[in-house]
Amino acid sequence: MGTAFAVPQKINWTNNLVFGLFHAGALAALFMFSWRACAVALFLYWMATGLGISMGYHRLHTHRSYRVPLVLEYFFAVCGALTLQGGPIFWVGTHRLHHQRSDQPGDPHSPRDGGWWAHIGWLLVGESHHNDTLLMSKYAPDLAKHRFYIWLNDYHWVPLVALGLLLFAIGGVPFVLWGICLRVVVGLHVTWMVNSVTHMWGSRRFATRDDSRNNWWVALLTSGEGWHNNHHAHPTSARHGLAWYEFDLSWIQIRILEFFGVAKSVHVARVDSASPDREAAVEIGARA
């Protein structure tokens, strides 16, 4: 069965050019440092990569590990679009395909095809499907039912451009370089590390059919996404850090939303406290 990512043949010049320009801007940001610009970048990093990717695109939109009001779900999707990782239908479709064929033929970004390939190479060659909403909807039909998600997938670059104009109006070029270029580049690489690093280095609590691993420092950089072996063993769990010492910022934030009645139907996998390092996690029903 063919996939949207089969047999890449030639360089994707659009992706190469865009990534190259953003990396150049990130380098330029280092020569225009200010504490205000740094603070803006850190806040936007938390909002875009933390709320948008970890809590939004990944745990909410892809795996439906919890529910929130639709307006908040849409907000998380807009935050995700601020990362330059494509629209929600593309991101969700790609990640669901990864889970279906993890480290097997058809996986969009397996390190078995090379660490560089898993990290970024899969985006630098072959046809880009970021705007191919019709094709990617096959893997995310639930999102394709929403006109808003179709629009955001087609115009995923609009929120980032709007944010860039706002930052320029507020703080000029330094705010743009830090809040857009540097922040986006860091967010891209830490997200790509989940594809590459956590399928190569780390510990394995569960004997999954793939090479997924738990990596603590990737987890710190990605709001908890580095507990990747836990996640592949229990994909629908909103909690990735299953032991008390596995820091999972996204899980803490989901628990806060649940406490205030905003997040509902929260799916959780837990590890038996008597045997925290063995394959003792069990999926429990969604909490009302």
N, C-alpha and C positions, 0 to 999 in steps of 0.2 A: 504493500500500500504506500503510495507516495505521500509526501508531506510538503508543507509550505516551504521547508528549508532544505529540500533535497538537492544534491549535486551542485554546489556552488561552482561557477566556472570562471568568473572574471571579477576584477576589482570593482567595488561599489564606490564610485568616485564621489557621490553625494555624501555618503556617510564619512568617508575619509576627509573630505574638505571640511565638513561641519565639525567633526571631532578635532581636526587639526587647528581650526580657528579658535575653538574653545580652549584647547590646551595652550595655545599662544596667549590668549587672554588671561588664563590662570597664571602663567609665568609672569606676565606683565603686572598682575596684581601684587606680586611680591615686592615690586619696586614702588608701589603706591599705597603702602601700609598706613592704616589709621585704626585706632581702637574702635571707633564708631563703625567703620566698614567691616571690621572683623566681627563685631557683635551682630551686625545685620546678617552676615554670612552664616554665623552659627545658628541664629534663630531660623533663618530660611532653610538651613540644612535639616534642622529638627522637623520643621513643618513639611518640607518636600520629601526627604528621604525617610524620615521617621513616620510621620502621619500618612504621607502620600503613598510610599512604596510598602513599608512594613505593615502598617495597620490597614492601609487602603487596598492598593492593587493586590497585595499578596494575601493577607489573612482574611480580608473581607470580600473583595471582588472575585478572587480566584477560588478560594477554598470555602467561602461562606461559613467561617468558623464562629461568627456571631452576627447579629443583626443590629442595625441602628436606623433611625428615621431616614427616609430617602434623601432629604435635604443634606444631612450630614454625610451620607454615602456619596452624594454628588460632590460635596466639598472635598472629601478625601481624594476623589478622582481628579479634581482640578489640581490639588496639591501634587499628586503623582505626575501630572503632565508637566509640572515645573522642573522635573528632573532630566529632561531631554531623553527619556527612555520610551517615548512613544505614547500613544493613547491607550485607554483602558482595554479596548478589545484586542489590540495587538499584544499588549503585555500579558493579559490574562490568557489569551490563546497560546502564546509561546510557552508560558509556564505550565499550563495544563498538558501541553504536548511533552514538555520535559518530564513531568511526572509519569506520563503514560509509557515513555520509552527511556527512562533515566539510565544513562550510561550504556545504552543499547543503540543499534542502528536506528536512525531517525531522531535521536536526541539532538536538539538544535545546538547544544553547547556542552558536550561531554569532554572531560580531560583525556579520555581514552583516544581522542583525536588530537591530543596535544594540549598542554597547559595554556599556551598562547591562544590557541583556537578557542578554548573554553572561556578565557577571560575577555577577549575582544575580537579575535580573528573572525569569529562567525558573523560579526557585523560589518567587517571590512571587505568581504568578498560576497559575491552572489547578489541576487535581487533583493532589494529592501521591501519589506511588507508592512512598514509602519503605517502607510496610508491605504493599504489594500483591505479595506473594511469588509468587503464581501467575502474574501477568502478567509480572513481570520475569524469571521463570525461563525464559521463552521466549528471552531473550537470554543467559542464563547457565545452560544446562542441566547443565553439568559441576558447578557448585556446588550445583545443586538436588538432586544425587544424595546429598549429605551432610546427614544430619539435623541436624548441628551448625550448618551454614550456614543451613538453613531456620529453626532456632530463633533464631539470632543476628540474622537479617534481620527476624524478627517482633518481637524484643525487643532491638533494637539500642541502646535507651536504658538498658538495665539496667547494662552496665559503667560508663557515665558516672555514673549515680546512685550505684552502689556506690563508685566512686572519690571522688565528692563527699562521701559520708558518712565515708570513711576520712580524707580531708583535713581535714574538720571536726573529727574526733576528735583528729587530730595537731596541727593548727595553727589551728583556729578559722576564723572568717569570712575573714581575710586569705588563708589557704591556699586556700579555696574560690574566692574572687574571682580570685586569680591563677592557681591551678592548673586551674580549670575555666573560668570566664567569659572572662578575658582571653586565656588560652592558646587556647581554642576559637575565639574571634573572630579572632585573628591567623591561626590555622591555616585557618579558612574563607576568609579573604580572600586569603591567598597561594595557596591551591589554586584559588580562582576566578580568580586572575590568569593561571593557565595556560590557562583557557578564554577569557579576554578579552584580556589584554595580549599573550600570545604568539601570538595570531592577528591582531594589529594592528601591533605594533612590534618591530623586531629585524631580524636578517639571515637570509637564506635560502641555505643551502648546496645544497639539493636542490630541483629543480623539481617539487614535489608538486602534486597536483590541488587542494589546499586552500590556505589562506592562512597555514599554520603558519610560525612564525619562531623563531629562536634568540635568547633574551634572557638576558644574563649575570646581571643582578641578580635576575631571577625564579628563575634556577637556584640562586643562592646561598641564597635564602629557602626553597626547596623541595627541598633535597637533590639537585638535578640535574634536576628536571622542566622547567626553563626552556629546555633544549636541545630545544625542541619540534619544530622542523623536522627535526632529526636523527631524532627519535622517529617522526614521521609517515612519514618515508622508510623506516624500518626498525623497525616496531612491535614485533617480537618480540625485539629486541636488549635485553639486560639493561643494556648500556652506552649511555647517552644522550650524555654528553660525549665525542665521538669524537676530538677533538684533545687534545694534552697540556695545552693551556691552558684547556680547558673542564672546570672543576671539577665533579665529579659524586660527591657524598658517598655516595649509595646504591650506585653502582658500586664504590667502594672497599670498602664494607661487604660487598657480595656477593662480591668477590674474597677478602676475609678468610674468609668462610664457605666459599668454594671451597677455599682453602688448607688449611683444617682438615678438609676432606672432608664438610662439612655441606651445602653447596650443590653440586648436580650438574646435568648437562645444561644448562650455562650457554650461552645463545645470545649471540653477539656480532657486531656490525657494526663494521668498522674502516675508517679512512680511509687511503688510500695515502699513506705518509709523503712521497713525492716530490711529491704534489699535495694538500696537506691542506685546501685551501679550495675544491676543485672537487668535482663530483659523481663521486667516486671510491670511495665506500664500497661494500664488498661484504659480503653476508651469508655468514658461514662456519658450518659445522656446529656443533652443540652439542658442547661439550667434555665428555668422560666424567666 
